Amino acid sequence: MTTPIVELRETHVVHRARSGTLLSRDRVYALTGANLSIAPGETIGVVGESGCGKSTLAKTLVGVQRPTSGTVSFQGHDLWTMNPAARRTAIGTRTGMIFQDPSTALNRRLSIRQILRDPLDVHKRGSARERDSRVRELMDLVGLPKVLADGLPGQLSGGQRQRVAIARALALEPDLVVADEPTSALDVSVRAQILNLLLDLKERLGLALVFVSHDIQTVRRMSDRVVTMYLGRIVEESPAAEILDRARHPYTRALFSATPGLLDPIDPIPLVGPVPSATHPPSGCPFRTRCWKADEVCATAMPNPEPAGPAHTFRCHHPVGEGQSTHELVTQAAATAPPSREHP
Ligand SMILES: Nc1ncnc2c1ncn2[C@@H]1O[C@H](COP(=O)(O)OP(=O)(O)OP(=O)(O)O)[C@@H](O)[C@H]1O
């Protein structure tokens, strides 16, 4: 079996609540008990509503976020027990991260050439001449004309800036790249170009890619496997090809049913109320306060992961039946009395 590029085992990230005072005991459970393994060259899409922990998961995978407990193994080595110099090298050279907004992610005082040389200089890659040649190669790779090398980020279009950010993330030939909403700050007209560039680079360079997005259509198109998150928990992992009609978690089905244009025109599966606070998550299954299938069992314990096929697991006490259509679920949910909102 190949060693995963990165593997999370029972990984938790807990923050102090932003609105709290220094003495506040409020905690945000941003990532809870995450188990996830990413193989070399694999593309994982991460979906879920705002605040469910997608970015926290992504940052934890590339070592930008230190977990509160649990492990992050990078190429078989525990990232947070290795010595700090080895960790900095692993994070700095083997992983790359592409952020949502290239305008803020790039230093606006540095030229494109300096931005792309920086990681090569920091990690002392090759001679000065080799670094210059790598900068030219990187610009080529992401389709940036060489004449832009001496320009500043502010002189570039949004799409060109994101190409610079992608080139910078690839400068040291990482094995794993995380793209966190890489197109949401861009004009609609250039989004497809950037996505196609990422897909093309991933194929050519054999990268593992973690792709976080609210755009469920795109996640499905880009990914081999899709991870559904709800309130800090991974509730389902499914091959992208199965996610629409064979997902077993009621939340995955509800999320996808609410995406225009994915299924035949249907009303979305109705969910009750808002997402609960990540500071006071419900006991048991976090989705139970909005789920039409929830009963008292769901309030007692978080369900264990259940296999649903190769590379497909879900965590639910009352999963959607195999082969059950989303149309049926819409009717079922509409006819079911809302669950109790009392929690924990
Ligand atoms: N540094 C922090 N301090 C306190 N709370 C934080 C911090 N970072 C994230 N959070 C909280 O952790 C939870 C998960 O945040 P995260 O950004 O991972 O979610 P997300 O799914 O990526 O959200 P979005 O889709 O809106 O970007 C949220 O409740 C968020 O407010």
Ligand as a Chemical Component Dictionary entry (heavy atoms), coordinates in Angstrom:
data_LIG
# 
_chem_comp.id                   LIG 
_chem_comp.type                 NON-POLYMER 
_chem_comp.pdbx_formal_charge   0 
_chem_comp.three_letter_code    LIG 
# 
loop_
_chem_comp_atom.comp_id 
_chem_comp_atom.atom_id 
_chem_comp_atom.alt_atom_id 
_chem_comp_atom.type_symbol 
_chem_comp_atom.charge 
_chem_comp_atom.model_Cartn_x 
_chem_comp_atom.model_Cartn_y 
_chem_comp_atom.model_Cartn_z 
_chem_comp_atom.pdbx_ordinal 
LIG N1  N1  N 0 -8.665  31.869 14.476 1  
LIG C1  C1  C 0 -9.919  31.608 14.849 2  
LIG N2  N2  N 0 -10.383 31.986 16.051 3  
LIG C2  C2  C 0 -11.641 31.716 16.456 4  
LIG N3  N3  N 0 -12.544 31.045 15.698 5  
LIG C3  C3  C 0 -12.138 30.652 14.467 6  
LIG C4  C4  C 0 -10.826 30.908 13.982 7  
LIG N4  N4  N 0 -10.720 30.381 12.737 8  
LIG C5  C5  C 0 -11.913 29.830 12.456 9  
LIG N5  N5  N 0 -12.775 29.996 13.478 10 
LIG C6  C6  C 0 -14.152 29.496 13.592 11 
LIG O1  O1  O 0 -14.072 28.099 13.356 12 
LIG C7  C7  C 0 -15.206 27.658 12.620 13 
LIG C8  C8  C 0 -14.735 26.998 11.332 14 
LIG O2  O2  O 0 -14.167 28.033 10.517 15 
LIG P1  P1  P 0 -13.644 27.743 9.031  16 
LIG O3  O3  O 0 -13.106 29.034 8.497  17 
LIG O4  O4  O 0 -12.752 26.579 9.063  18 
LIG O5  O5  O 0 -15.003 27.353 8.286  19 
LIG P2  P2  P 0 -15.315 27.322 6.708  20 
LIG O6  O6  O 0 -16.211 26.159 6.485  21 
LIG O7  O7  O 0 -14.049 27.371 5.942  22 
LIG O8  O8  O 0 -16.126 28.681 6.530  23 
LIG P3  P3  P 0 -16.306 29.561 5.177  24 
LIG O9  O9  O 0 -16.926 28.656 4.165  25 
LIG O10 O10 O 0 -17.236 30.653 5.608  26 
LIG O11 O11 O 0 -14.936 30.042 4.798  27 
LIG C9  C9  C 0 -16.094 28.873 12.409 28 
LIG O12 O12 O 0 -17.051 28.907 13.455 29 
LIG C10 C10 C 0 -15.112 30.024 12.531 30 
LIG O13 O13 O 0 -15.773 31.202 12.981 31 
# 
loop_
_chem_comp_bond.comp_id 
_chem_comp_bond.atom_id_1 
_chem_comp_bond.atom_id_2 
_chem_comp_bond.value_order 
_chem_comp_bond.pdbx_ordinal 
LIG N1  C1  SING 1  
LIG C1  N2  SING 2  
LIG C1  C4  DOUB 3  
LIG N2  C2  DOUB 4  
LIG C2  N3  SING 5  
LIG N3  C3  DOUB 6  
LIG C3  C4  SING 7  
LIG C3  N5  SING 8  
LIG C4  N4  SING 9  
LIG N4  C5  DOUB 10 
LIG C5  N5  SING 11 
LIG N5  C6  SING 12 
LIG C6  O1  SING 13 
LIG C6  C10 SING 14 
LIG O1  C7  SING 15 
LIG C7  C8  SING 16 
LIG C7  C9  SING 17 
LIG C8  O2  SING 18 
LIG O2  P1  SING 19 
LIG P1  O3  DOUB 20 
LIG P1  O4  SING 21 
LIG P1  O5  SING 22 
LIG O5  P2  SING 23 
LIG P2  O6  DOUB 24 
LIG P2  O7  SING 25 
LIG P2  O8  SING 26 
LIG O8  P3  SING 27 
LIG P3  O9  DOUB 28 
LIG P3  O10 SING 29 
LIG P3  O11 SING 30 
LIG C9  O12 SING 31 
LIG C9  C10 SING 32 
LIG C10 O13 SING 33 
# 
